[in-house]
Amino acid sequence: MNQKQEQNNQMSFLKKAGQWGPIIGGAWIALNILLPLALLRIPVVQKYLVTLEEKLPFDIPGIG
């Protein structure tokens, strides 16, 4: 009887994870891919990154 209840609890967890999986995946994509790309299109952010790059004491190949 105890084994049956334990199996039922595991299935419940998998069902909950299956429900939230696409939401968490979509949020991860938005925060880590779409948001930085959207920020790079804002002119103020572009100017800030250019001034920050000019202040670095070393050269980064491919930038500038």
C-alpha distances in whole Angstrom, upper triangle without the diagonal:
4,5,5,6,9,10,11,13,15,16,17,19,21,21,23,25,26,28,29,30,34,35,34,36,39,39,40,42,44,44,45,47,49,50,52,53,54,55,58,60,61,64,64,61,63,66,64,62,66,67,64,65,69,68,66,68,67,67,64,65,65,65,68
4,5,5,6,9,10,11,13,14,15,17,19,20,21,23,25,26,28,29,32,33,32,34,37,37,37,40,42,42,43,45,46,47,49,51,52,53,55,57,58,62,61,58,60,63,61,60,63,64,61,62,66,65,63,65,64,64,61,62,62,62,66
4,5,5,6,9,10,11,12,14,16,17,19,20,21,23,25,26,27,30,31,31,32,35,36,36,38,40,40,41,43,45,46,47,49,50,52,54,56,57,60,60,57,59,62,60,58,62,63,60,61,64,63,61,63,62,62,59,60,60,60,64
4,5,5,6,9,10,11,12,15,16,17,19,20,21,23,25,26,29,30,30,31,34,35,35,37,40,40,41,43,44,45,47,49,50,51,53,55,56,60,60,57,59,62,60,58,62,63,60,61,65,64,62,64,63,63,60,61,60,60,64
4,5,5,6,9,10,11,13,14,15,17,19,20,21,23,24,27,28,28,30,33,33,33,36,38,38,39,41,42,43,45,47,48,49,52,53,54,58,57,55,57,60,58,56,60,61,58,59,63,62,60,63,62,62,59,60,59,59,62
4,5,5,6,9,10,11,13,14,16,17,19,20,22,22,26,27,26,28,31,31,31,34,36,36,37,39,40,41,43,45,46,47,49,51,52,56,55,52,54,57,55,54,57,59,56,56,60,59,57,59,58,59,55,56,56,56,60
4,5,5,6,9,10,11,12,14,15,17,19,20,21,24,25,25,26,29,30,30,32,35,35,36,38,39,40,42,44,45,46,48,50,51,55,55,52,54,57,55,53,57,58,55,56,60,59,57,59,58,58,55,56,55,55,59
4,5,5,6,9,10,11,12,14,15,17,19,20,23,24,24,26,28,29,29,32,34,34,35,37,38,39,41,43,44,45,48,49,50,54,54,51,53,56,54,53,56,58,55,56,60,59,57,60,59,59,55,56,55,55,59
4,5,5,6,9,10,11,12,14,16,17,18,21,22,22,24,26,27,27,30,32,32,33,35,36,37,39,41,42,43,45,47,48,52,51,48,50,53,51,50,54,55,52,53,57,56,54,57,56,56,53,54,53,53,56
4,5,5,6,9,10,11,12,14,16,16,19,21,20,22,25,25,25,28,30,30,31,33,34,35,37,39,40,41,43,45,46,50,50,47,49,52,50,48,52,53,50,51,55,54,52,54,53,53,50,51,50,51,54
4,5,5,6,9,10,10,12,14,15,18,19,19,21,23,25,25,27,29,30,31,32,33,35,37,38,39,41,43,44,46,49,49,47,48,52,50,48,52,54,51,51,55,55,53,56,54,54,51,51,51,51,54
4,5,5,6,9,10,11,13,14,17,18,18,20,22,23,24,26,28,28,30,31,32,33,36,37,38,39,42,43,44,48,48,45,47,50,48,47,51,52,50,51,54,54,52,55,54,54,51,51,50,50,53
4,5,5,6,9,10,11,12,15,16,15,17,20,20,21,24,25,26,27,29,30,31,33,35,35,37,39,41,42,45,45,42,44,47,45,44,48,49,46,47,51,51,49,51,50,50,47,48,47,47,50
4,5,5,6,9,10,10,13,15,15,16,19,20,20,22,24,25,25,27,28,30,32,33,34,36,38,39,41,44,44,42,43,47,45,43,47,49,46,47,50,50,48,51,50,49,46,47,46,46,49
4,5,5,6,9,10,12,14,14,16,18,19,20,22,24,25,26,28,28,30,32,33,34,36,38,39,41,44,44,42,44,47,45,44,47,49,47,48,51,51,50,52,51,51,47,48,47,47,50
4,5,5,6,8,11,12,12,14,16,17,18,20,22,22,24,26,26,27,30,31,32,33,36,37,38,42,42,39,41,44,43,42,45,47,44,45,49,49,47,50,49,49,46,47,45,45,48
4,5,5,6,9,10,10,11,14,15,15,18,19,20,21,23,24,25,27,29,29,31,33,35,36,40,40,37,39,42,40,39,42,44,42,42,46,46,44,47,46,46,42,43,42,42,45
4,6,5,8,10,10,11,13,15,16,17,19,21,22,23,23,25,27,29,29,31,33,34,36,40,40,37,39,42,41,40,43,45,43,43,47,47,46,48,47,46,43,43,42,42,45
4,6,7,8,10,11,13,14,16,17,18,20,21,23,23,24,27,28,28,30,33,33,35,39,39,36,38,42,40,39,43,44,42,43,47,47,46,49,48,47,44,44,43,42,45
4,6,5,6,9,10,11,12,14,15,16,18,20,20,21,24,25,25,27,30,31,32,36,36,33,35,38,37,36,39,41,39,40,43,43,42,45,44,44,40,41,40,39,42
4,5,5,6,9,10,11,12,14,15,16,18,18,20,22,23,24,26,28,29,31,35,35,32,34,37,36,34,38,40,37,38,42,42,41,43,42,42,38,39,37,37,40
4,6,5,6,8,10,10,12,14,15,16,16,18,21,21,22,24,26,27,29,32,33,30,32,35,34,33,36,38,37,37,41,41,40,43,42,41,37,38,36,36,39
4,5,5,6,9,10,11,12,14,15,15,16,19,20,20,22,25,26,27,31,31,28,30,34,32,31,35,37,35,36,39,40,39,42,41,40,37,38,36,35,38
4,5,5,6,9,10,10,12,14,14,15,18,19,20,21,24,25,26,30,30,27,29,32,31,30,33,35,33,34,37,37,36,39,38,38,34,35,34,33,36
4,5,5,6,9,10,11,12,13,14,16,18,18,20,22,24,25,29,29,27,28,31,30,29,32,34,32,32,36,36,35,38,37,36,33,33,32,31,34
4,5,5,6,9,10,10,10,12,15,15,16,18,20,21,23,27,27,24,26,30,29,27,30,33,31,31,35,36,35,38,37,36,32,33,31,31,33
4,5,5,6,8,10,10,10,13,15,15,16,19,20,21,25,25,22,24,28,26,25,29,31,29,30,33,34,33,36,35,34,31,32,31,30,32
4,5,5,6,8,9,10,12,14,15,16,18,20,21,25,25,22,24,27,25,24,27,29,27,28,31,32,30,33,32,32,28,29,28,27,30
4,6,5,5,7,9,10,11,13,15,16,18,20,23,24,21,22,25,24,23,26,28,26,27,30,31,30,33,32,31,27,28,26,25,28
4,6,6,5,6,9,10,10,12,14,15,17,21,21,18,20,23,22,21,25,27,25,26,29,30,29,33,32,31,28,28,26,25,28
4,6,6,5,8,10,10,11,14,15,16,20,20,17,19,22,20,19,23,25,23,24,27,27,27,30,29,29,26,27,25,24,26
4,6,6,7,9,11,11,13,15,17,20,20,17,18,21,20,18,21,24,21,22,25,26,25,28,27,26,23,24,22,21,24
4,6,6,6,9,10,11,13,15,19,19,16,17,21,20,18,21,23,22,22,25,26,25,28,27,26,22,23,21,20,23
4,6,5,6,9,10,11,13,17,18,15,16,20,19,18,21,23,22,23,26,27,27,30,29,28,24,25,23,22,24
4,5,5,6,9,10,11,15,15,12,14,18,17,16,19,21,20,21,24,25,25,28,28,27,24,25,23,21,23
4,5,5,6,9,10,13,14,10,12,15,14,13,16,18,17,17,21,22,21,25,24,23,20,21,19,17,19
4,5,5,7,9,12,14,11,11,15,15,13,16,19,18,18,21,23,23,26,25,23,20,21,18,17,19
4,5,5,7,11,12,10,11,15,15,14,17,19,19,20,23,24,24,28,27,26,23,24,21,19,21
4,5,6,9,9,7,8,12,11,11,14,16,15,17,20,21,21,25,25,24,21,22,20,18,19
4,6,8,9,6,6,10,10,9,11,14,14,14,17,19,19,23,22,21,18,19,17,14,15
4,6,9,8,7,11,12,12,13,16,17,17,19,22,22,26,25,24,21,22,19,17,17
4,6,5,6,9,10,11,13,15,16,17,19,21,22,26,26,24,22,23,21,18,18
4,5,5,6,9,10,11,12,14,15,17,19,20,24,24,23,22,23,20,17,16
4,5,5,6,9,10,11,12,14,16,17,19,23,23,23,21,23,21,18,17
4,5,5,6,9,10,10,12,14,15,17,21,21,20,19,21,19,16,15
4,5,5,6,9,10,11,13,15,16,19,20,18,17,18,16,13,12
4,5,5,6,9,10,11,13,15,18,19,18,17,19,17,14,12
4,5,5,6,9,10,11,13,16,18,17,16,19,18,14,14
4,6,5,6,9,10,11,15,15,14,13,15,14,11,11
4,5,5,6,9,10,14,14,13,12,14,13,9,8
4,5,5,6,9,12,14,14,14,16,16,12,11
4,5,5,7,10,12,12,12,15,15,12,12
4,5,5,9,9,9,9,11,12,8,8
4,6,8,9,9,10,13,13,10,9
4,6,9,10,12,15,16,13,12
4,6,7,9,13,14,12,12
4,7,10,13,16,14,14
4,7,10,13,11,12
4,6,9,8,9
4,6,6,8
4,6,8
4,7
4
